[in-house]
């Protein structure tokens, strides 16, 4: 059974918009928040949610009891009413669709109809949550979008100053700037906004994933914002990973686990190649924990707030045939044929964090879904460097990279499963920030 790591002792509640395949929702829930409502538009993503922790709410508005399934309202968020949740929600979370701002999208920004930030602000006005948390791409910080992003931050600071019909965002922004400089008569209608650039690898996710996370605390709560900022400082680093490879502790840990699982040791040629590519200069000891790698993701399952040793079985080269054999009962660990690598389409390497998992139009695109293995072809290059075989990552391997537990079910065909994973927030990253939010609320409660 999937259960949250932290008991809901304070009955912290949440609402999740744009829930997708459930990465942010499950991370928030694992941090101790009880979902009162979950919303998602895409059919397969809704099926994923109901296959795990959610159930269709129906037309009748209701508040679930502790232990109930998450009430899911499928469909367009613009048609969802939130008034019945007024002042009942601790955390409103969501990742508004990022395509308008992504380098991988058409990048039309605020003019794009897929820009869902206005719906987030409407939900705030109808709920008045204590905290808001949004995840999005770093494309919002590009120079061309920076003025609009600063407007988003100001609108989040004063979400009840609704934009007039027909007004441009620039006109509304001027009003917000004037009112933010004045004292608010009602601190419950003003929020303190903290925007943080993050690389998921810096928080123990085995993936390079650069994003922004926006957290806004309602001003009347008296949250210690500076203390919160310190609590979300990165915990892992590339330098620490390099040191662990150089001193051999990284290899020792993996060889021990592989021996325990009756898997062959890591080939000496692999170790030599990885070590030959490390920087000669010893990295500064920053006191952080090593980045986790793709090899770590295949060794450890993230569940109940921690990594547990649970090696995925090898994918047979004879079974890259799309047939679901569920090796050792593991779902979605299915070989897929015809993987290719070439310039601009390079694979993931086992001893680095995985590349950013992307959604794409038909699932994860390009080299982001190709894995360079430890297995060697017979031929060599210049009689020195081994040529290693490559294949597509399985859906389960990709889910591991996104830190979903192996019990998490994914609905739809392979392309839809991979799209859900590419659009998701890594569970561990979501849980880390939601846990910090919960701690900030607890601290504020104690001081009030």
VEXTI-199609 format. One record per residue (C-alpha): residue number from 1; x, y, z negated; residue in one letter. Coordinates in nm, 4 decimals, always signed. Each point is the difference from the previous one (the first is absolute). Layout:
N
NODE|NUM|X|Y|Z|A
...
END
This chain:
448
NODE|1|+0.0000|+0.0000|+0.0000|X
NODE|2|+0.1228|+0.3493|+0.0853|X
NODE|3|+0.0018|+0.2005|-0.3212|X
NODE|4|+0.1400|+0.3452|-0.0788|X
NODE|5|+0.3196|+0.0168|-0.2022|X
NODE|6|-0.1317|+0.2574|-0.2472|X
NODE|7|-0.3203|-0.0481|-0.1984|X
NODE|8|-0.2608|+0.2698|+0.0497|X
NODE|9|+0.0180|+0.0991|-0.3684|X
NODE|10|-0.0682|+0.3674|+0.0693|X
NODE|11|-0.2526|-0.0841|+0.2719|X
NODE|12|+0.1748|+0.2213|+0.2507|X
NODE|13|-0.2172|+0.0181|+0.3125|X
NODE|14|+0.0791|+0.0581|+0.3638|X
NODE|15|-0.1493|+0.0589|+0.3426|X
NODE|16|+0.1848|-0.1070|+0.3137|X
NODE|17|-0.0614|+0.1544|+0.3434|X
NODE|18|+0.1485|-0.1250|+0.3290|X
NODE|19|+0.0804|-0.3232|-0.1849|X
NODE|20|+0.1160|-0.1975|+0.3045|X
NODE|21|+0.1345|-0.3415|-0.0914|X
NODE|22|+0.0167|+0.0929|-0.3684|X
NODE|23|+0.3648|+0.0821|-0.0768|X
NODE|24|-0.0688|+0.3289|-0.1777|X
NODE|25|-0.3205|-0.1313|-0.1599|X
NODE|26|+0.1669|-0.3128|-0.1374|X
NODE|27|+0.3015|+0.1986|-0.1231|X
NODE|28|-0.2263|+0.2489|-0.1792|X
NODE|29|-0.2073|-0.2817|-0.1490|X
NODE|30|+0.3166|-0.1811|-0.1118|X
NODE|31|+0.0980|+0.3164|-0.1870|X
NODE|32|-0.3164|-0.0315|-0.2098|X
NODE|33|-0.2637|+0.1991|+0.1893|X
NODE|34|-0.3492|-0.1436|+0.0526|X
NODE|35|-0.1442|+0.0769|+0.3460|X
NODE|36|-0.3483|+0.1533|-0.0009|X
NODE|37|-0.0154|+0.0267|+0.3786|X
NODE|38|+0.2126|-0.1032|+0.2988|X
NODE|39|-0.0569|+0.1272|+0.3537|X
NODE|40|+0.1385|-0.1233|+0.3317|X
NODE|41|-0.1118|+0.0360|+0.3620|X
NODE|42|+0.1751|-0.2833|+0.1883|X
NODE|43|-0.1893|-0.3292|+0.0120|X
NODE|44|+0.2951|-0.2371|-0.0464|X
NODE|45|+0.1416|+0.2078|-0.2844|X
NODE|46|-0.3395|-0.0116|-0.1743|X
NODE|47|+0.0028|-0.3777|+0.0427|X
NODE|48|+0.3444|-0.0101|-0.1615|X
NODE|49|-0.1246|+0.2006|-0.2977|X
NODE|50|-0.3047|-0.2220|-0.0526|X
NODE|51|+0.2159|-0.3119|+0.0354|X
NODE|52|+0.1977|+0.1184|-0.3017|X
NODE|53|-0.1393|+0.2342|-0.2668|X
NODE|54|-0.2904|+0.1903|+0.1587|X
NODE|55|-0.3660|-0.0616|+0.0737|X
NODE|56|-0.2440|+0.1973|+0.2098|X
NODE|57|-0.1772|+0.2543|-0.2190|X
NODE|58|-0.3099|+0.0393|+0.2109|X
NODE|59|-0.2028|+0.3196|+0.0283|X
NODE|60|-0.0685|+0.0337|-0.3716|X
NODE|61|+0.2476|+0.2169|-0.1891|X
NODE|62|+0.1258|-0.1772|-0.3109|X
NODE|63|+0.2842|+0.0015|-0.2490|X
NODE|64|+0.1707|-0.3382|-0.0375|X
NODE|65|+0.0740|-0.1469|-0.3411|X
NODE|66|+0.3547|-0.0972|-0.1049|X
NODE|67|+0.0863|-0.3286|+0.1679|X
NODE|68|-0.2418|+0.0521|+0.2906|X
NODE|69|+0.1216|-0.0132|+0.3566|X
NODE|70|+0.0873|+0.3255|+0.1728|X
NODE|71|-0.3109|+0.1570|+0.1595|X
NODE|72|+0.0849|+0.0404|+0.3700|X
NODE|73|-0.1855|+0.2504|+0.2157|X
NODE|74|+0.1003|-0.0716|+0.3600|X
NODE|75|-0.0261|+0.2576|+0.2748|X
NODE|76|+0.0802|+0.3627|+0.0734|X
NODE|77|+0.1133|+0.1840|-0.3129|X
NODE|78|-0.1882|+0.3094|+0.1139|X
NODE|79|-0.3247|-0.1887|-0.0661|X
NODE|80|+0.0902|-0.1075|-0.3549|X
NODE|81|-0.1549|+0.1876|-0.2926|X
NODE|82|+0.2100|+0.0447|-0.3138|X
NODE|83|-0.2160|+0.2201|-0.2262|X
NODE|84|-0.0998|-0.2888|-0.2290|X
NODE|85|+0.3697|-0.0333|-0.0952|X
NODE|86|+0.0277|+0.3589|-0.1270|X
NODE|87|+0.2533|+0.0261|-0.2843|X
NODE|88|+0.0200|-0.3806|-0.0343|X
NODE|89|+0.3208|-0.0563|+0.2000|X
NODE|90|+0.3536|+0.0169|-0.1314|X
NODE|91|+0.1790|-0.0546|+0.3316|X
NODE|92|-0.1193|+0.0697|+0.3538|X
NODE|93|+0.2474|-0.1692|+0.2331|X
NODE|94|+0.0301|-0.0340|+0.3744|X
NODE|95|+0.2213|+0.0094|+0.3020|X
NODE|96|-0.1833|+0.2174|+0.2526|X
NODE|97|+0.0702|-0.1312|+0.3525|X
NODE|98|+0.3517|+0.1066|+0.0906|X
NODE|99|-0.0154|-0.0216|+0.3812|X
NODE|100|-0.0598|+0.3747|+0.0410|X
NODE|101|+0.3369|+0.0659|-0.1684|X
NODE|102|+0.2047|-0.3097|+0.0844|X
NODE|103|+0.2914|-0.0081|+0.2426|X
NODE|104|-0.1647|-0.3150|+0.1328|X
NODE|105|-0.3304|+0.1762|+0.0681|X
NODE|106|-0.1031|+0.2836|+0.2276|X
NODE|107|+0.0918|+0.2472|-0.2747|X
NODE|108|-0.2870|+0.2436|+0.0496|X
NODE|109|-0.0118|+0.0731|-0.3702|X
NODE|110|-0.2963|+0.1915|-0.1387|X
NODE|111|-0.1702|+0.0143|+0.3422|X
NODE|112|-0.0237|-0.3790|+0.0150|X
NODE|113|-0.3446|-0.1359|-0.0889|X
NODE|114|+0.1716|-0.2789|-0.1950|X
NODE|115|+0.1263|+0.2517|-0.2569|X
NODE|116|-0.1838|-0.1142|-0.3128|X
NODE|117|+0.1418|+0.2446|-0.2549|X
NODE|118|-0.3238|+0.2046|+0.0130|X
NODE|119|-0.1884|-0.3121|-0.1163|X
NODE|120|+0.2436|-0.0432|-0.2900|X
NODE|121|-0.0739|+0.3570|-0.1071|X
NODE|122|-0.3756|-0.0610|+0.0259|X
NODE|123|+0.0370|-0.3066|-0.2233|X
NODE|124|+0.1898|+0.2108|-0.2563|X
NODE|125|-0.2791|+0.2585|-0.0042|X
NODE|126|-0.2625|-0.2692|-0.0528|X
NODE|127|+0.1942|-0.2039|-0.2588|X
NODE|128|+0.2297|+0.2454|-0.1820|X
NODE|129|+0.2570|-0.2741|-0.0751|X
NODE|130|+0.2707|+0.0493|-0.2587|X
NODE|131|+0.2734|-0.0929|+0.2475|X
NODE|132|+0.0295|-0.0266|+0.3779|X
NODE|133|+0.2667|-0.2098|+0.1718|X
NODE|134|+0.0579|-0.0023|+0.3763|X
NODE|135|+0.2592|-0.1829|+0.2089|X
NODE|136|+0.0938|+0.1075|+0.3499|X
NODE|137|+0.2806|+0.0109|+0.2550|X
NODE|138|+0.2886|+0.2424|-0.0240|X
NODE|139|-0.1088|+0.1397|+0.3363|X
NODE|140|-0.2091|+0.2431|-0.2042|X
NODE|141|+0.3268|+0.1699|-0.0967|X
NODE|142|+0.1203|+0.0515|+0.3569|X
NODE|143|+0.0513|+0.3694|+0.0836|X
NODE|144|-0.2924|+0.0002|+0.2426|X
NODE|145|-0.2380|-0.1277|-0.2708|X
NODE|146|+0.1582|+0.1563|-0.3065|X
NODE|147|-0.2347|+0.3043|-0.0148|X
NODE|148|-0.3029|-0.2274|+0.0165|X
NODE|149|+0.1438|-0.2300|-0.2657|X
NODE|150|+0.0569|+0.2945|-0.2332|X
NODE|151|-0.3637|+0.0894|+0.0612|X
NODE|152|-0.0981|-0.3565|-0.1005|X
NODE|153|+0.1950|+0.0398|-0.3235|X
NODE|154|-0.1743|+0.3309|-0.0749|X
NODE|155|-0.3400|-0.1461|+0.0849|X
NODE|156|+0.0731|-0.2892|-0.2348|X
NODE|157|+0.0903|+0.2544|-0.2672|X
NODE|158|-0.3382|+0.1728|+0.0473|X
NODE|159|-0.2263|-0.2659|+0.1573|X
NODE|160|-0.3221|+0.1692|-0.1149|X
NODE|161|+0.0776|+0.3072|+0.2143|X
NODE|162|-0.1800|-0.1508|+0.2950|X
NODE|163|+0.0868|+0.1081|+0.3516|X
NODE|164|-0.2783|+0.1954|+0.1686|X
NODE|165|-0.1599|-0.1491|+0.3081|X
NODE|166|+0.1689|+0.1422|+0.3079|X
NODE|167|+0.3032|+0.1292|-0.1909|X
NODE|168|+0.3442|-0.1041|+0.1172|X
NODE|169|+0.2332|-0.1692|-0.2440|X
NODE|170|+0.2278|+0.3058|+0.0237|X
NODE|171|-0.2843|+0.2252|-0.1153|X
NODE|172|-0.0836|-0.2364|-0.2841|X
NODE|173|+0.3669|-0.0219|-0.0952|X
NODE|174|+0.0196|+0.3746|-0.0554|X
NODE|175|-0.2920|-0.0194|-0.2434|X
NODE|176|+0.1642|-0.2892|-0.1850|X
NODE|177|+0.3287|+0.1848|-0.0346|X
NODE|178|-0.1773|+0.3004|-0.1504|X
NODE|179|-0.1998|-0.2094|-0.2476|X
NODE|180|+0.2905|-0.2200|-0.1022|X
NODE|181|+0.1827|+0.3115|-0.1164|X
NODE|182|-0.2938|+0.0859|-0.2285|X
NODE|183|-0.0966|-0.1718|-0.3239|X
NODE|184|-0.2685|-0.2640|+0.0491|X
NODE|185|-0.3139|+0.0446|-0.2127|X
NODE|186|-0.0534|-0.3789|+0.0021|X
NODE|187|+0.3166|-0.2142|-0.0336|X
NODE|188|-0.2061|-0.3086|+0.0882|X
NODE|189|-0.0189|+0.1351|+0.3541|X
NODE|190|+0.3742|+0.0539|+0.0416|X
NODE|191|+0.2690|-0.2647|+0.0455|X
NODE|192|+0.3762|-0.0097|-0.0501|X
NODE|193|+0.1507|-0.1491|+0.3163|X
NODE|194|+0.3230|-0.2024|+0.0172|X
NODE|195|+0.1265|-0.1160|+0.3406|X
NODE|196|+0.2756|-0.2614|+0.0041|X
NODE|197|+0.1991|-0.1332|+0.2929|X
NODE|198|+0.0504|-0.3711|-0.0519|X
NODE|199|+0.1838|-0.2877|+0.1602|X
NODE|200|-0.1766|-0.3157|-0.1181|X
NODE|201|+0.3379|-0.1768|-0.0224|X
NODE|202|+0.0959|+0.2427|-0.2784|X
NODE|203|-0.2852|-0.1447|-0.2100|X
NODE|204|+0.0740|-0.3696|+0.0406|X
NODE|205|-0.1877|-0.0693|+0.3240|X
NODE|206|+0.2068|-0.2112|+0.2470|X
NODE|207|-0.0685|+0.2424|+0.2846|X
NODE|208|+0.1201|+0.3368|+0.1261|X
NODE|209|-0.3231|+0.2003|+0.0009|X
NODE|210|+0.0194|+0.3784|-0.0168|X
NODE|211|-0.3221|+0.1638|-0.1111|X
NODE|212|-0.1356|+0.2806|-0.2146|X
NODE|213|-0.2143|-0.0522|-0.3080|X
NODE|214|-0.2089|+0.2888|-0.1232|X
NODE|215|-0.1263|-0.0082|-0.3588|X
NODE|216|-0.2308|+0.2708|-0.1363|X
NODE|217|-0.0946|+0.0253|-0.3693|X
NODE|218|-0.3069|+0.1950|-0.1085|X
NODE|219|+0.1236|+0.3111|-0.1771|X
NODE|220|-0.2163|-0.0332|-0.3113|X
NODE|221|+0.1717|-0.3278|-0.0972|X
NODE|222|+0.3253|+0.1619|-0.1047|X
NODE|223|+0.2189|-0.2604|+0.1699|X
NODE|224|+0.3743|+0.0520|-0.0439|X
NODE|225|+0.0850|+0.0300|+0.3688|X
NODE|226|+0.3767|+0.0137|-0.0507|X
NODE|227|-0.0095|-0.3175|-0.2062|X
NODE|228|-0.2062|-0.1662|+0.2722|X
NODE|229|+0.2549|+0.0999|+0.2647|X
NODE|230|+0.2751|-0.1648|-0.2029|X
NODE|231|-0.2084|-0.3153|-0.0366|X
NODE|232|-0.0221|-0.0470|+0.3790|X
NODE|233|+0.3739|+0.0261|+0.0642|X
NODE|234|+0.1363|-0.2783|+0.2276|X
NODE|235|+0.1096|-0.3178|-0.1737|X
NODE|236|+0.1931|-0.1802|+0.2785|X
NODE|237|+0.2790|+0.1032|+0.2385|X
NODE|238|+0.1938|-0.1073|+0.3063|X
NODE|239|+0.3283|+0.0614|-0.1819|X
NODE|240|-0.0927|-0.2521|-0.2678|X
NODE|241|-0.0855|-0.2549|+0.2716|X
NODE|242|+0.3387|+0.0528|+0.1666|X
NODE|243|+0.1774|-0.0481|-0.3313|X
NODE|244|-0.1923|-0.3219|-0.0694|X
NODE|245|+0.1002|-0.1419|+0.3391|X
NODE|246|+0.3634|+0.1008|-0.0472|X
NODE|247|+0.0283|-0.1497|-0.3494|X
NODE|248|-0.1753|-0.3182|+0.1128|X
NODE|249|-0.2913|+0.0158|-0.2444|X
NODE|250|-0.2480|+0.0363|+0.2873|X
NODE|251|+0.1254|-0.3173|+0.1733|X
NODE|252|+0.0264|-0.1910|-0.3272|X
NODE|253|-0.3620|+0.0745|-0.0863|X
NODE|254|-0.1261|-0.1157|+0.3382|X
NODE|255|+0.2186|-0.3106|+0.0190|X
NODE|256|-0.1192|-0.1053|-0.3452|X
NODE|257|-0.3653|+0.0460|+0.0981|X
NODE|258|+0.0493|-0.1813|+0.3320|X
NODE|259|+0.1661|-0.2950|-0.1735|X
NODE|260|-0.2887|-0.0162|-0.2457|X
NODE|261|-0.2464|-0.0010|+0.2924|X
NODE|262|+0.2085|-0.2636|+0.1855|X
NODE|263|+0.0776|+0.2416|+0.2812|X
NODE|264|+0.3428|+0.0160|+0.1678|X
NODE|265|+0.2423|+0.2659|-0.1283|X
NODE|266|+0.0422|+0.3266|+0.1869|X
NODE|267|+0.2578|-0.0631|+0.2761|X
NODE|268|+0.3468|+0.1408|-0.0598|X
NODE|269|-0.0170|+0.1637|+0.3441|X
NODE|270|-0.3059|+0.1992|-0.1104|X
NODE|271|+0.1679|+0.1204|-0.3174|X
NODE|272|+0.3159|+0.0962|+0.1873|X
NODE|273|-0.1944|+0.1925|+0.2640|X
NODE|274|-0.2080|+0.1891|-0.2579|X
NODE|275|+0.3048|+0.0884|-0.2092|X
NODE|276|+0.1963|+0.1141|+0.3064|X
NODE|277|-0.2651|+0.2641|+0.0678|X
NODE|278|+0.0021|+0.1502|-0.3496|X
NODE|279|+0.1591|+0.3417|-0.0507|X
NODE|280|+0.3632|-0.0219|-0.1128|X
NODE|281|-0.0455|+0.2633|-0.2676|X
NODE|282|-0.1477|-0.1252|-0.3263|X
NODE|283|-0.3432|+0.1594|-0.0529|X
NODE|284|-0.0622|+0.2214|-0.2999|X
NODE|285|-0.1490|-0.1860|-0.2963|X
NODE|286|-0.3346|+0.1767|-0.0387|X
NODE|287|-0.1272|-0.2339|-0.2710|X
NODE|288|-0.2863|-0.1214|+0.2177|X
NODE|289|-0.1095|-0.3513|+0.0956|X
NODE|290|+0.0968|-0.1341|+0.3462|X
NODE|291|-0.2362|+0.0440|+0.2903|X
NODE|292|-0.1861|-0.3213|+0.0748|X
NODE|293|+0.0583|-0.1557|+0.3401|X
NODE|294|-0.2028|-0.2009|+0.2459|X
NODE|295|+0.1820|-0.3065|-0.1327|X
NODE|296|-0.1316|+0.0947|-0.3452|X
NODE|297|-0.3535|+0.0249|+0.1400|X
NODE|298|+0.0260|-0.3575|+0.1283|X
NODE|299|+0.1246|-0.1139|-0.3402|X
NODE|300|-0.2245|+0.1965|-0.2384|X
NODE|301|-0.3753|+0.0537|-0.0138|X
NODE|302|-0.1229|+0.3233|-0.1581|X
NODE|303|-0.2957|-0.0716|-0.2258|X
NODE|304|-0.1345|+0.1221|-0.3344|X
NODE|305|+0.2485|+0.2845|-0.0175|X
NODE|306|+0.3189|-0.1978|+0.0559|X
NODE|307|+0.1998|-0.2027|+0.2488|X
NODE|308|-0.0204|-0.3742|-0.0498|X
NODE|309|+0.2309|-0.2498|+0.1661|X
NODE|310|-0.2086|-0.1749|+0.2654|X
NODE|311|+0.1975|-0.0713|+0.3206|X
NODE|312|-0.1944|-0.0128|+0.3239|X
NODE|313|+0.0683|-0.3229|+0.1921|X
NODE|314|+0.2003|+0.0289|+0.3238|X
NODE|315|-0.1856|+0.0416|+0.3270|X
NODE|316|+0.0900|-0.2848|+0.2330|X
NODE|317|+0.1350|+0.0979|+0.3423|X
NODE|318|-0.2048|-0.2860|+0.1425|X
NODE|319|-0.3191|+0.1547|-0.1378|X
NODE|320|+0.0015|+0.3504|+0.1491|X
NODE|321|-0.3323|-0.0932|+0.1518|X
NODE|322|-0.2622|+0.2077|-0.1873|X
NODE|323|-0.1400|-0.3129|-0.1691|X
NODE|324|-0.0939|+0.0577|-0.3634|X
NODE|325|+0.1484|-0.2892|-0.1950|X
NODE|326|+0.0085|+0.1889|-0.3330|X
NODE|327|+0.3402|-0.1317|-0.1146|X
NODE|328|-0.0154|-0.0718|-0.3733|X
NODE|329|-0.3542|+0.1428|+0.0043|X
NODE|330|+0.1219|+0.3534|+0.0785|X
NODE|331|-0.2477|+0.1935|+0.2123|X
NODE|332|+0.1013|+0.1907|+0.3140|X
NODE|333|+0.3573|-0.1384|+0.0036|X
NODE|334|-0.0319|-0.0899|+0.3669|X
NODE|335|+0.2699|+0.0000|+0.2687|X
NODE|336|-0.0558|+0.2226|+0.3038|X
NODE|337|+0.1781|-0.0399|+0.3347|X
NODE|338|+0.1746|+0.2298|+0.2509|X
NODE|339|+0.1836|+0.2391|-0.2339|X
NODE|340|+0.2513|+0.2185|+0.1840|X
NODE|341|+0.2794|+0.2370|-0.0986|X
NODE|342|+0.1658|+0.2607|+0.2227|X
NODE|343|+0.1218|+0.3609|-0.0313|X
NODE|344|-0.2684|+0.2002|-0.1779|X
NODE|345|-0.1690|-0.3196|-0.1107|X
NODE|346|+0.2376|-0.1228|-0.2679|X
NODE|347|-0.0955|-0.2506|-0.2703|X
NODE|348|-0.0256|+0.0109|-0.3755|X
NODE|349|+0.3128|-0.1217|-0.1776|X
NODE|350|-0.0404|-0.2230|-0.3030|X
NODE|351|+0.2452|+0.1798|-0.2260|X
NODE|352|-0.1515|+0.3448|+0.0372|X
NODE|353|-0.3471|+0.1232|-0.0911|X
NODE|354|-0.2420|-0.0701|+0.2842|X
NODE|355|-0.0790|+0.2709|+0.2505|X
NODE|356|-0.3194|+0.1974|-0.0496|X
NODE|357|-0.2988|-0.2231|+0.0627|X
NODE|358|-0.2114|+0.1839|+0.2564|X
NODE|359|-0.3575|-0.0510|+0.1054|X
NODE|360|+0.0239|+0.0481|+0.3749|X
NODE|361|-0.2899|-0.0489|+0.2373|X
NODE|362|+0.0172|-0.3807|+0.0007|X
NODE|363|+0.1801|-0.0624|-0.3279|X
NODE|364|+0.3568|+0.0715|-0.1099|X
NODE|365|+0.1939|+0.1246|+0.3062|X
NODE|366|+0.3532|-0.0577|+0.1265|X
NODE|367|+0.2944|-0.1078|-0.2076|X
NODE|368|-0.1865|+0.0771|-0.3199|X
NODE|369|-0.1479|-0.3502|+0.0185|X
NODE|370|+0.3076|-0.1912|+0.1189|X
NODE|371|+0.2316|-0.1725|-0.2468|X
NODE|372|+0.3663|-0.0921|+0.0532|X
NODE|373|+0.0500|-0.3302|-0.1816|X
NODE|374|+0.2993|-0.1850|-0.1465|X
NODE|375|-0.0273|-0.2693|+0.2667|X
NODE|376|+0.2645|+0.0120|+0.2724|X
NODE|377|+0.0020|-0.0782|+0.3679|X
NODE|378|+0.2858|-0.2201|+0.1175|X
NODE|379|+0.1668|+0.2747|+0.2020|X
NODE|380|+0.2085|+0.2839|-0.1437|X
NODE|381|+0.1072|+0.3468|+0.1080|X
NODE|382|+0.3782|+0.0369|+0.0527|X
NODE|383|+0.0388|-0.3316|-0.1861|X
NODE|384|-0.0510|+0.1879|-0.3259|X
NODE|385|-0.3462|+0.1309|-0.0783|X
NODE|386|-0.2822|-0.2490|-0.0278|X
NODE|387|-0.3184|+0.0689|+0.1912|X
NODE|388|-0.2968|-0.0378|-0.2329|X
NODE|389|-0.3434|-0.1089|+0.1107|X
NODE|390|-0.3002|+0.2288|-0.0351|X
NODE|391|-0.3754|-0.0422|-0.0255|X
NODE|392|-0.3114|+0.1945|-0.0868|X
NODE|393|-0.0708|+0.0473|-0.3680|X
NODE|394|-0.3037|-0.1868|-0.1222|X
NODE|395|-0.2970|+0.1889|-0.1388|X
NODE|396|+0.0839|-0.1310|-0.3470|X
NODE|397|+0.3599|+0.1224|+0.0261|X
NODE|398|-0.1316|+0.3404|+0.1032|X
NODE|399|-0.2431|-0.0036|-0.2943|X
NODE|400|+0.2941|-0.0788|-0.2295|X
NODE|401|+0.1796|+0.3062|+0.1381|X
NODE|402|-0.3127|+0.2014|-0.0918|X
NODE|403|+0.0095|-0.1633|-0.3483|X
NODE|404|-0.3411|-0.1644|+0.0266|X
NODE|405|-0.0274|-0.3159|-0.2119|X
NODE|406|-0.0257|-0.3252|+0.1920|X
NODE|407|-0.3567|-0.0454|-0.1254|X
NODE|408|-0.1120|+0.3128|+0.1861|X
NODE|409|-0.2178|-0.1042|+0.2921|X
NODE|410|+0.0040|+0.1814|+0.3350|X
NODE|411|-0.2977|-0.0069|+0.2350|X
NODE|412|-0.0008|+0.0004|+0.3777|X
NODE|413|+0.2391|-0.1297|+0.2664|X
NODE|414|+0.3759|+0.0445|-0.0327|X
NODE|415|+0.0075|+0.3405|+0.1706|X
NODE|416|-0.2645|+0.1368|-0.2358|X
NODE|417|+0.1760|-0.1441|-0.3053|X
NODE|418|+0.3263|+0.1634|+0.1050|X
NODE|419|-0.1780|+0.3287|+0.0676|X
NODE|420|-0.1470|-0.0021|-0.3508|X
NODE|421|+0.3448|-0.0612|-0.1472|X
NODE|422|+0.1550|+0.2780|+0.2088|X
NODE|423|-0.2647|+0.2468|-0.1144|X
NODE|424|+0.0190|-0.0995|-0.3668|X
NODE|425|+0.1846|+0.1568|-0.2919|X
NODE|426|+0.2480|-0.2503|-0.1490|X
NODE|427|-0.1648|-0.1391|-0.3115|X
NODE|428|+0.3050|+0.0529|-0.2201|X
NODE|429|+0.0366|+0.3640|+0.1064|X
NODE|430|-0.3687|+0.0672|-0.0686|X
NODE|431|+0.0206|-0.1736|-0.3354|X
NODE|432|+0.3113|+0.1960|-0.1008|X
NODE|433|-0.1628|+0.3386|+0.0625|X
NODE|434|-0.3373|-0.1017|-0.1449|X
NODE|435|+0.1733|-0.1260|-0.3147|X
NODE|436|+0.1777|+0.3358|-0.0306|X
NODE|437|-0.3350|+0.1777|+0.0405|X
NODE|438|-0.1560|-0.2161|-0.2734|X
NODE|439|+0.2933|+0.0737|-0.2326|X
NODE|440|-0.0356|+0.3743|+0.0668|X
NODE|441|-0.3705|-0.0150|-0.0861|X
NODE|442|+0.0706|-0.1976|-0.3168|X
NODE|443|+0.2656|+0.2520|-0.1023|X
NODE|444|-0.2366|+0.2926|+0.0639|X
NODE|445|-0.2750|-0.1686|-0.2042|X
NODE|446|+0.2354|-0.0410|-0.2962|X
NODE|447|+0.0959|+0.3682|+0.0072|X
NODE|448|-0.3558|+0.1347|+0.0247|X
END
